[in-house]
């Protein structure tokens, strides 16, 4: 992959096609990936949002096409629900989250990679239980910007279904692997999603299935890097 990207100049990019069903968007779109993005992934540096988007796209395609993995997982777009977008376009993001819940109402879990204040974490929304599990690889008390908008989107989703009761989400910190370094959060979010899909797609209670607090091993992190790279190499499109 590094050799393939060497032909690009600084800030030049390639694209990976993403279908609208992956993130419940109104139309298909392209994810732009720069040589700096791939260098970050290979070197273990902090991860840009495009790396997470491509990883989710790879997981979505796996769920959609592979009969070995139940198609019970949905996703929200990390760019759309980021703290930056919540600040700049709150009404549009509220509509996006409500629309996503309606489109994914049959899913067991909706995986929401979330970025705020230079930190990645994974929010796992379980609509049937009205719960949000917080997978935070640097666990501490956080006043998440997304909390109120996601609660409001859930109320809108329930009211669209004709329900006025049970419209409050419960937010639950999940016990999960804790990162040893300051730049590892993106890799841990990828590993959380990978583990949920590969091992816990049929889980009835993620808080019971995840009990580990020890850091992921280098082999476990390399496994998700390899998964990303395999998908990228097979789906990248170089711009003319």
N, C-alpha and C positions, 0 to 999 in steps of 0.2 A: 504494500500500500504506500509506504514512504517513497519507494522508487517511482511509483505511478504518479505521485503528486509533485515530484521534483521538477517537472516541466512547467509548473505554475509559478508565476511571479508573485511577489508579495501582494496580498489582498485580492488576487485573482481567485475565482471560485469555480466549483463544479456544482452540479445540482443532482438531487435525488427526488424522484417523483413521489408524491404522497397523494393517495386518493382521498376524496372527501369523507369517506366512511371512517377512516382512521381516527380523525379528530372531530367528526360531526360538523364539518365545515360546509359552507354552501356550495363550494366547488373544489375541484382538485387544485393542488398548488405544488410549487417546487421548493424544496429545502436547499438553501445555499450553504455549501461547506467550503471553507478556505483551507489552504495549506497550514495556516496557523492553528485551525481547529484540530486537524488530524495530528499535528505535532504535539498539541496539548494532550490528546488522548494517549499517544504513544509514550510520552514522557512522564505521565502521571500528574500533569499540571491541572489547575482548575478548569472545569469543563464549561464550554459555551453552550448556549441553548440549542444550537443546531445539532450538536452531538446527541443530546437527549431526544430531540425530535426524530432523528434517524433511528435511534435505538427503539423508540416506541413504535415507529413504523415497522421495523423488523419484527417486533413482538406481535403487532396486530396482524401482520401477514401470516405469521406462524399460527396464531389462533384461528384465523379465517380458513386456512388451507390445509392444516395438519390435523387429521382426525385423532391423533394421539393426544392432543391437547384440547380440552373442552373450550368451546367458544362462549365462555361465560364471563369474559372480562372485557370491559370497555375502557376507553381512555378519554381524558380531556387534554387539550393542547397546552403544553407548558408556557408557550408564549402568550396565548390568549388569557390565561389565568394568573400571569405573573403580577407581582406587586406594581410593576411599572405600568402595565395596562390597566390595572384596577384604579390607579391614580388618574390616568389620562383619559380613560373612556369607560367609566363605571357602568353607565346604562347599557352600552353595547355588550359588555362582558356579562352583566346580569342576564341579558337575553340569551347569550351564548350558553351559559351554564344551565339555564332553565331548559333550553332546547336540547342540550346534551342529555340531561336527566330524562326527558321524555323519550328521546331516541334510544336510550340505553336502559329503559325501565325493566327489561327482562334480564339484565345482567346481574350476576351475583355481586360483582365488585366493579367499581369504576376507579381506575388508577389515575391519580392527578399529580404528576411531578410539579412541585411548586418551588419557586425561587423568590427569596426575599432577603434583603440585606446581605448579599454575597453568600448566601447559604441555600443549598438544595435540600429539600426533604420530600417525602412521599406522603400524600394524603390518599387514603383508600376509603371511598364512599360506598357504603352498603345501604341502598335505598330501602330495602325490605325491613331492615332493623333500625332505620333512621339513625345510623351511626357513621362517624368519621374516625378512622384510625390514623394516628399521626406517627409515621415512621421517621424518626429524627435521629440521625447518627451522631449528633452532639446534643443530647437531651438536656434541656433546661427550660425554664418557664419562658414562654414566648407569647406576646400579644400579636397574633397573626392578623395581618391586614385582610386576608381572605375570609376570615371567619364570619363576619357579618354578611358580606355579599353572598357567600355560599349558603348561609342560613336563609337569607331572603330568596335566593333562587329555589331552594327546596320548598319554601312556603308557596311560591308561585307555581311550581311543578305540581304540588299536591292540590292546589286550588283549581288548576286547569283540569285535574282529574275529578273535580267535584267533591274534594275532601277538605273539610275545615278543621278537623281534629288531627292530632298527631303530626303537626307541622314543624316540630322543633327537632333539630339534630343534636345528638350527644357526641361530644368530642372526646376521644379516648387515646391517651398516649400508649403506644405499643412498645413492648419490650423488644429491643432489636439490637443488632450488632452496632458497636460504637467505634467510630473512626479514630485511629491513632494520630493522624496528622491534620493539619488545618485545611488541606486542599482536597480531601478525599470524598467530600459529600456527594458529588455527582456520580462517582463510581458506586457508592453505597446505594444511592437511589436506583441506579441501573440494576444492581444486584438484588435489591428488595423486589423490584418488579419481576425480574427473571425468576427468583425463587417462588414468588406467588404463582406465576403462570406454570412453571415446571412442576412444582410440588404441592401447591395448595389451591389449585383452581376450584376444587370441590369443598374447600374448607367451610365449616359451619361457624367457626370462631377463630379469626386470625390471631387474636390475643393469646389464645392457648397454643396455637401452632408455632408462633414465634416466641421463644423464651430465651434466646441467645443474646448475650451482651458482649461476648468476646469479639474482637475485630475479625473481619474477613481475612483469610490468608491471601498471600500474593497469587496463589493458584486460582482462588475463587474470583479475584478481581480480574486476572488475566482471561478467565473463561468468558466474562461478559465483554471484555475488549475484543476477544477473538470473534465472538458472536456479532458484534458491531461491524468489525472489519470484513467478515465474510459477506454480510448483507450489503455493505457499502460497495465492495469490489464487484459484486454481481449486479448492482443497480445504479451505479454512478453514471452520469451523463456529462461529458465535457462540453463546455459551451464553445460555439464556433468562433 
